[in-house]
Amino acid sequence: MAIKQTGCPSNAVEWVNKKIGEQKELLRIEPLVGGTSSHLYEMDYSDGASTESCVLRLFTKTEWLAMEPDLADHEAASLLEAAKTGLAVPGMLAFDANGEQCGVPAVLMTKIEGSVVLQPDNEEEWLEELAAALAKIHSHGAAGFQWEYFSYNQNLSLERPAWSDHPAEWMQAFSIAHGAPPSAESCFLHRDFHPANVLWEGKKVSGVVDWVNACRGPAGVDVGHCRLNLAQLYGTETADRFLEAYTRHADNFSYRAYWDILALTDILDGPPMVYPGWETFGMTGLTDELIRQRLDAYLLSLLARFEQESG
């Protein structure tokens, strides 16, 4: 059967065919939307009686590979560990650690059914489900998992953000982020948990994807990253309601504003802009200026929380 050309390298297709098995026929290859740092392809195979789908991730971003050359090995191990959380996650089928077969590092995984929902009919129920899924991830200790949390912006430049209406407050946030972190127990982290990495069927979470950054670290790291995304998408009030929902689901969680502030400074690399993946999943109407305004408002709320904690 002739397969429509989709941009997936032929050597990668040959590798997948070998891993899937000679008794199965490749029916379809389709690029998946939403990936901003790697190429994703959905592949359908048939054994004559039934059809199954898998997803191939090709790590093509050279800057990312230069910083973390073990990306394929990392994601493969993360998928195996994530399966222990009890959530529906992609099953790890095979990986090409160094790109010897595919030309670039690659991971082959099962497909999780569901779709991204960024405009829910009932935001309260949606936030509750989102928080419950994250709390379930954090309930897994992942003892022995070799990847540990580190800040993405360890060498953050302390330049006054000219784009902000509150540059002095941003400088205060930078100072806090560079301070000593509060003590916290480590648990299993997704490390990129946000609404575009959560799949839904109806009003229920059907799976969590994109586990390449998973590690062990403080739960506040994931909570802060998700809250940051919610603040940009919908505003500070929604981010706060997510925190309330997460606190209801997570045992022994102690909120510290430090982790939210660190997550906020982690993303800064020039003036904030709309994340392309949001538009891909139908979230229109966002502008760079709106994102900047929301980040300023979120920053002020976090500094108020931090000051309250400090007494």
C-alpha positions as CSV (number, residue, x, y, z in Angstrom):
1,M,0.0,0.0,0.0
2,A,1.3,3.5,-0.9
3,I,1.6,5.7,2.1
4,K,1.1,9.5,1.7
5,Q,4.3,11.4,2.1
6,T,4.1,13.3,5.4
7,G,7.7,14.5,6.0
8,C,8.5,11.5,8.2
9,P,12.0,10.3,7.3
10,S,12.1,7.0,5.4
11,N,14.7,5.6,7.8
12,A,12.5,6.4,10.8
13,V,9.5,4.6,9.1
14,E,11.7,1.6,8.4
15,W,12.8,1.5,12.0
16,V,9.2,1.7,13.2
17,N,8.2,-1.1,10.8
18,K,10.8,-3.4,12.3
19,K,9.7,-2.6,15.9
20,I,6.0,-3.1,15.1
21,G,6.6,-6.4,13.3
22,E,6.5,-7.9,9.8
23,Q,3.0,-9.2,10.3
24,K,1.5,-5.7,10.5
25,E,0.9,-3.4,7.6
26,L,1.4,0.4,7.9
27,L,-1.8,2.1,6.8
28,R,-1.3,5.8,7.6
29,I,1.3,8.4,8.8
30,E,-0.1,11.7,10.0
31,P,1.9,14.6,11.5
32,L,0.5,15.6,14.9
33,V,-0.2,19.2,15.9
34,G,1.1,20.9,19.0
35,G,4.7,19.9,19.1
36,T,7.0,22.9,19.3
37,S,10.4,21.3,20.1
38,S,10.1,17.9,18.3
39,H,8.3,16.3,15.4
40,L,5.4,13.9,16.2
41,Y,3.8,11.4,13.9
42,E,0.7,9.2,14.4
43,M,1.0,5.8,12.6
44,D,-1.8,3.3,12.0
45,Y,-1.0,-0.4,11.6
46,S,-3.2,-3.4,10.8
47,D,-2.6,-7.1,11.4
48,G,-5.6,-7.9,9.1
49,A,-8.1,-8.3,12.0
50,S,-7.7,-5.0,13.9
51,T,-5.9,-1.6,13.7
52,E,-3.8,0.0,16.3
53,S,-2.1,3.4,16.5
54,C,1.3,4.5,17.8
55,V,3.1,7.8,18.0
56,L,6.7,8.5,16.9
57,R,8.6,11.4,18.4
58,L,11.7,12.6,16.6
59,F,13.9,15.0,18.6
60,T,15.0,17.4,15.9
61,K,15.8,20.6,17.9
62,T,19.6,20.7,17.9
63,E,19.8,23.3,20.7
64,W,17.8,21.1,23.0
65,L,19.8,18.0,22.1
66,A,23.1,19.9,22.8
67,M,21.9,20.7,26.3
68,E,20.3,17.3,27.0
69,P,21.7,14.6,24.6
70,D,19.9,11.8,26.5
71,L,16.4,13.0,25.6
72,A,15.2,9.8,24.0
73,D,16.6,7.7,26.9
74,H,15.0,10.1,29.3
75,E,11.5,10.0,27.8
76,A,11.6,6.2,27.5
77,A,12.5,5.8,31.2
78,S,9.9,8.5,32.1
79,L,7.1,6.6,30.3
80,L,7.9,3.4,32.1
81,E,7.9,5.3,35.4
82,A,4.8,7.3,34.6
83,A,2.9,4.0,34.0
84,K,3.3,3.3,37.7
85,T,1.2,6.4,38.7
86,G,-2.1,4.8,37.7
87,L,-2.9,7.4,35.1
88,A,-3.3,6.6,31.4
89,V,0.0,7.5,29.8
90,P,1.6,6.4,26.5
91,G,3.2,3.0,26.6
92,M,6.8,2.9,25.7
93,L,7.4,0.6,22.7
94,A,11.0,1.4,21.6
95,F,13.5,4.1,21.5
96,D,16.6,5.1,19.4
97,A,18.8,6.7,21.9
98,N,21.4,8.3,19.7
99,G,19.6,8.4,16.3
100,E,21.6,5.6,14.8
101,Q,18.5,4.2,13.1
102,C,16.3,7.2,12.7
103,G,18.8,9.9,12.0
104,V,17.8,11.7,15.2
105,P,17.0,10.4,18.7
106,A,13.5,8.9,18.7
107,V,10.8,7.4,20.9
108,L,8.0,5.1,19.7
109,M,5.0,4.9,22.0
110,T,1.3,3.9,22.1
111,K,-1.3,6.5,21.3
112,I,-3.6,7.7,24.1
113,E,-7.2,8.5,23.1
114,G,-8.6,11.9,23.8
115,S,-8.2,15.6,22.8
116,V,-6.8,18.8,24.4
117,V,-9.5,21.0,25.9
118,L,-8.6,24.7,26.4
119,Q,-12.2,26.1,26.4
120,P,-14.1,23.9,28.8
121,D,-17.9,24.1,29.2
122,N,-17.5,24.0,33.0
123,E,-14.3,25.5,34.2
124,E,-14.7,24.4,37.8
125,E,-15.1,20.7,36.9
126,W,-12.2,21.0,34.4
127,L,-9.9,22.5,37.0
128,E,-10.9,19.9,39.6
129,E,-10.1,17.1,37.1
130,L,-6.8,18.8,36.1
131,A,-5.8,19.1,39.7
132,A,-6.7,15.5,40.6
133,A,-4.6,14.2,37.7
134,L,-1.5,16.2,38.9
135,A,-2.0,15.1,42.5
136,K,-2.1,11.5,41.3
137,I,1.3,12.0,39.6
138,H,2.8,13.4,42.7
139,S,1.5,10.6,44.9
140,H,4.1,8.4,43.2
141,G,7.5,8.7,45.0
142,A,9.5,7.3,42.0
143,A,12.3,6.2,44.3
144,G,15.4,5.4,42.2
145,F,14.3,7.4,39.2
146,Q,17.6,8.9,38.1
147,W,16.6,12.3,36.7
148,E,16.4,15.0,39.3
149,Y,14.8,18.5,39.1
150,F,16.9,21.5,38.0
151,S,15.9,25.0,37.2
152,Y,15.8,25.9,33.5
153,N,17.0,29.4,34.1
154,Q,19.9,28.8,36.4
155,N,21.9,31.6,34.7
156,L,19.1,34.0,34.5
157,S,20.2,37.5,33.6
158,L,19.0,40.1,36.1
159,E,18.0,42.7,33.5
160,R,15.1,45.1,34.2
161,P,12.3,44.0,32.0
162,A,11.5,47.0,29.8
163,W,8.3,45.5,28.6
164,S,6.7,45.4,32.1
165,D,4.8,48.1,33.9
166,H,6.3,46.7,37.1
167,P,10.1,46.3,36.5
168,A,11.1,46.8,40.1
169,E,8.8,44.0,41.2
170,W,10.3,41.7,38.6
171,M,13.7,42.5,40.0
172,Q,12.4,41.5,43.4
173,A,11.1,38.2,42.0
174,F,14.5,37.5,40.4
175,S,16.1,38.0,43.8
176,I,13.7,35.6,45.4
177,A,14.2,33.0,42.7
178,H,18.0,33.2,43.2
179,G,17.6,32.6,47.0
180,A,17.7,29.4,48.9
181,P,14.6,27.2,48.1
182,P,12.4,26.0,50.9
183,S,12.8,22.5,52.0
184,A,10.4,20.0,50.4
185,E,10.1,16.3,49.9
186,S,10.7,14.9,46.4
187,C,8.1,13.1,44.3
188,F,7.5,12.2,40.7
189,L,7.2,15.3,38.5
190,H,5.8,15.6,35.0
191,R,7.8,18.9,34.7
192,D,5.7,20.2,31.9
193,F,2.2,19.7,33.2
194,H,-0.2,22.2,31.7
195,P,-3.6,22.0,29.9
196,A,-2.1,21.4,26.4
197,N,-0.4,18.1,27.7
198,V,-3.7,16.7,29.2
199,L,-6.2,14.8,27.1
200,W,-9.9,14.5,27.7
201,E,-12.8,12.3,26.8
202,G,-16.0,14.0,27.8
203,K,-15.5,15.7,31.1
204,K,-12.8,13.3,32.3
205,V,-9.0,13.3,31.9
206,S,-8.2,10.4,29.5
207,G,-4.4,10.7,29.7
208,V,-1.3,12.8,30.2
209,V,1.3,13.1,27.5
210,D,4.7,14.6,26.8
211,W,6.8,13.0,29.6
212,V,10.3,13.9,28.2
213,N,11.1,16.2,31.2
214,A,9.9,14.0,34.0
215,C,12.0,14.0,37.1
216,R,12.0,13.8,40.9
217,G,11.6,17.1,42.8
218,P,9.2,19.3,44.9
219,A,5.5,19.1,44.0
220,G,5.5,22.9,43.9
221,V,7.5,22.9,40.7
222,D,4.7,21.2,38.7
223,V,2.0,23.2,40.5
224,G,3.8,26.4,39.7
225,H,4.3,25.6,36.1
226,C,0.6,24.7,35.6
227,R,-0.5,27.8,37.5
228,L,1.7,29.9,35.3
229,N,0.1,28.5,32.1
230,L,-3.4,29.0,33.6
231,A,-2.5,32.6,34.5
232,Q,-1.5,33.4,31.0
233,L,-4.5,31.6,29.4
234,Y,-7.2,32.8,31.7
235,G,-5.9,35.1,34.4
236,T,-4.7,34.9,38.0
237,E,-8.1,34.0,39.4
238,T,-8.2,30.8,37.5
239,A,-4.7,29.9,38.5
240,D,-5.7,30.5,42.2
241,R,-8.7,28.2,41.8
242,F,-6.5,25.5,40.4
243,L,-4.3,25.8,43.5
244,E,-7.3,25.4,45.7
245,A,-8.4,22.3,43.8
246,Y,-4.9,20.8,43.9
247,T,-4.7,21.4,47.7
248,R,-7.9,19.4,48.1
249,H,-6.5,16.4,46.2
250,A,-2.9,16.4,47.3
251,D,-2.0,14.8,50.7
252,N,0.4,16.8,52.9
253,F,1.0,19.5,50.3
254,S,2.4,22.7,51.8
255,Y,2.1,25.7,49.4
256,R,5.1,28.0,49.2
257,A,5.1,31.0,46.8
258,Y,8.8,30.5,46.1
259,W,8.0,27.7,43.6
260,D,5.5,29.8,41.7
261,I,7.9,32.7,41.5
262,L,10.7,30.3,40.3
263,A,8.3,28.9,37.6
264,L,7.5,32.5,36.5
265,T,11.2,33.5,36.2
266,D,12.0,30.2,34.5
267,I,10.1,31.1,31.3
268,L,11.6,34.5,30.8
269,D,13.9,34.9,27.8
270,G,12.9,38.3,26.5
271,P,9.4,39.8,26.3
272,P,6.6,37.3,26.9
273,M,4.7,36.1,23.8
274,V,1.8,33.8,23.1
275,Y,2.7,30.2,23.2
276,P,2.1,28.8,19.6
277,G,0.6,25.6,20.9
278,W,-2.4,27.4,22.4
279,E,-3.5,28.7,19.0
280,T,-3.0,25.3,17.5
281,F,-5.5,23.9,20.0
282,G,-8.1,26.6,19.2
283,M,-7.3,29.1,21.9
284,T,-7.6,32.3,19.9
285,G,-7.9,35.9,21.0
286,L,-4.6,35.9,23.0
287,T,-2.1,38.6,22.2
288,D,1.5,39.3,23.4
289,E,0.3,42.4,25.2
290,L,-2.5,40.5,27.0
291,I,0.1,37.9,28.1
292,R,2.4,40.6,29.4
293,Q,-0.5,42.2,31.4
294,R,-1.5,38.9,32.9
295,L,2.0,38.1,33.9
296,D,2.4,41.4,35.6
297,A,-0.8,40.8,37.5
298,Y,0.2,37.3,38.4
299,L,3.6,38.5,39.5
300,L,2.1,41.0,41.9
301,S,-0.2,38.3,43.4
302,L,2.8,36.0,44.0
303,L,4.8,38.7,45.7
304,A,1.9,39.4,48.0
305,R,1.7,35.7,48.8
306,F,5.5,35.6,49.5
307,E,5.4,38.6,51.7
308,Q,2.5,37.1,53.7
309,E,4.4,33.9,54.2
310,S,7.5,35.9,55.3
311,G,5.4,37.5,58.0
